[in-house]
């Protein structure tokens, strides 16, 4: 989606544009609206409530002009950003396959500020994203036609803010692309190559570890997951050093590019969804792209542990004991609890290599978190109250919402092993908590750490304000907001 700003002296009436959208606060259309349009709006019960859309056709020259009005609710009401995103995303959803190729959004007289306008535009762009690469038989009516938004009457400062928001949109779109691609296209090596291609020329420093390097480092947990696949595992580290000085912040993502469950194999029904078990790694990659594109003033390292979990004759068995890079031993009770085995070695490596002050890991780790929180929030576990508060605030501001879950010694005891230092699963109850406890055992003393279980939020079965069904890009806006509010503050 191209978003283009009209010249400052351009007329903002929308004349000359076939499709024009305006924003209406609760209370009805503005007084300058055509009397017939006002009557039609009243008949349609359009009052400007949040989420309402109304369209009128009016004569324009030898043809007609389509006027779209989006309700933005009460000025100053709570949840203002979410309301504006519903308006912007709703316009795109309505006209994406309408046959119209261009939408003019007229902010004149809307009462919206620059940040408000940028929120509308971000939602409009994100809602336009689709992945139709493999769909060869779409009819013309099914194909997206809307390709450009022309911005009229933008509040002062909108263009400058949009430059940053456009970088965020690119990061979210990249994450969605990685998550949506099938596992025969995105696997550890191709994930790395796609990141290299997208980050080329951005200034991001890239380090890649292969099988030989990880073997030499003693990453027995990660390698144990990978040993059943013909696909070689990888670790990719992406560093954006926009500010020198303090110890860096590390984002670590689980990148299981396909998860069969291994020998503890999953049921066949729904297994195709496990292509998105690398959603945490995809979010880290998208965030690094966004930070580089907007030239963030922060020192951030994004690390992705990339494996495929398959059940061949060389696969890891339940009951095996592996030695992690940290030296701790793990009894593998269930080979479908593989994400934590990948993360523990990735977390150990980033600490030894970069000595970060803070680690935030993202992982589609447990089905238990979906039972707890559904698809509305990701679960957050943290060893530091300040970090937890910062992430919670970032989640509320960005729309990537989090809910803090407990950790503690009582839960930690549930993963003690009778024959090794730790086992990779506890009892059925508290599954997302014991998974977090497992990762915490590999976090060095003095390092602020948070684990985000995003299993319920990376892929959805119903459209939202900023996404269609499928990949959401969850995590990119959250981490970017954290960087803005904490690291760049």
Secondary structure as UniProt FT lines:
FT   STRAND          2..5
FT   TURN            8..9
FT   TURN            15..16
FT   STRAND          19..24
FT   TURN            26..27
FT   TURN            31..32
FT   HELIX           35..43
FT   TURN            44..45
FT   TURN            50..51
FT   STRAND          53..60
FT   TURN            61..62
FT   STRAND          63..71
FT   TURN            75..76
FT   HELIX           80..95
FT   TURN            96..97
FT   STRAND          102..106
FT   TURN            108..109
FT   HELIX           114..127
FT   TURN            133..134
FT   TURN            140..142
FT   STRAND          148..152
FT   TURN            156..157
FT   HELIX           158..180
FT   TURN            183..185
FT   HELIX           188..199
FT   TURN            200..203
FT   STRAND          205..209
FT   HELIX           211..217
FT   HELIX           220..226
FT   TURN            227..228
FT   STRAND          234..241
FT   STRAND          249..259
FT   TURN            262..263
FT   TURN            269..270
FT   HELIX           271..276
FT   TURN            277..278
FT   HELIX           279..293
FT   TURN            294..295
FT   STRAND          299..309
FT   TURN            313..314
FT   TURN            318..319
FT   STRAND          321..323
FT   TURN            325..326
FT   STRAND          329..331
FT   TURN            335..336
FT   HELIX           339..354
FT   STRAND          358..363
FT   HELIX           368..373
FT   TURN            374..376
FT   STRAND          378..382
FT   HELIX           385..398
FT   STRAND          402..404
FT   HELIX           409..412
FT   HELIX           413..415
FT   STRAND          422..423
FT   TURN            429..430
FT   HELIX           431..440
FT   TURN            441..442
FT   TURN            445..446
FT   STRAND          448..453
FT   TURN            455..457
FT   STRAND          459..460
FT   STRAND          470..471
FT   TURN            474..475
FT   HELIX           476..482
FT   HELIX           483..487
//
